[in-house]
Amino acid sequence: MPTKTVMEERITMEPGKRSGRPCIRGLRITVWDVLDWLAAGESEQQILADYPELEPADFRAVFEYASRLGRRVAQ
């Protein structure tokens, strides 16, 4: 059985939570929230300090999700 990627382990989508948007580990923090904070200039360390429920590995999952979505859109 193949092992799950970081993204598959950490990104969840639930119909009743944040309108089904991709969230981090079932939290109410979406992939897009994290990307928006990073785009606004916040560092990963600042985000972790503001949202202690997040973990460093969550950022890799966010980047993987965005990368895969970007490749699908570009095809």
C-alpha positions in Angstrom: 0.0 0.0 0.0 1.5 3.4 -1.0 2.2 5.9 1.7 0.2 9.1 1.8 1.8 12.4 0.9 2.0 15.2 3.4 -0.8 16.9 1.6 -3.1 13.8 1.8 -2.4 13.5 5.5 -3.0 17.1 6.4 -5.5 18.7 3.9 -9.1 17.9 4.6 -12.4 18.9 2.9 -15.7 18.7 4.7 -18.9 19.9 3.2 -20.1 21.7 6.3 -16.8 23.3 7.2 -15.7 26.6 5.5 -18.0 25.8 2.6 -16.1 22.7 1.7 -12.8 24.5 1.1 -9.6 22.7 1.7 -8.6 23.0 5.4 -5.6 22.1 7.5 -6.1 18.9 9.5 -9.9 19.5 10.0 -9.3 23.0 11.5 -11.2 26.0 10.3 -8.0 27.4 8.7 -8.0 26.9 4.9 -5.2 26.5 2.5 -6.1 29.9 1.0 -5.9 31.5 4.5 -2.3 30.4 4.8 -1.4 31.4 1.3 -3.0 34.8 1.8 -1.0 35.4 5.0 2.2 34.3 3.3 1.5 36.5 0.2 0.9 39.5 2.6 4.4 39.1 3.8 3.9 37.1 7.1 6.6 34.5 7.7 5.9 30.9 8.7 7.2 31.7 12.2 4.7 34.6 12.5 1.8 32.5 11.4 2.7 29.7 13.8 2.9 32.2 16.6 -0.5 33.6 15.7 -2.1 30.2 15.1 -0.4 27.7 17.5 -2.7 25.0 16.3 -0.8 24.9 13.1 2.4 22.8 12.7 5.4 23.4 10.5 4.6 20.4 8.3 1.2 22.1 7.5 3.1 24.6 5.3 4.5 21.8 3.1 1.0 20.4 2.7 -0.3 23.8 1.7 2.5 24.2 -0.9 1.9 20.7 -2.3 -1.8 21.4 -2.6 -1.3 24.7 -4.4 1.3 23.1 -6.7 -1.0 20.3 -7.7 -3.9 22.6 -8.2 -1.8 24.9 -10.3 -0.6 22.1 -12.5 -4.2 21.0 -13.1 -5.3 24.5 -14.1 -2.3 24.9 -16.5 -3.1 21.7 -18.5 
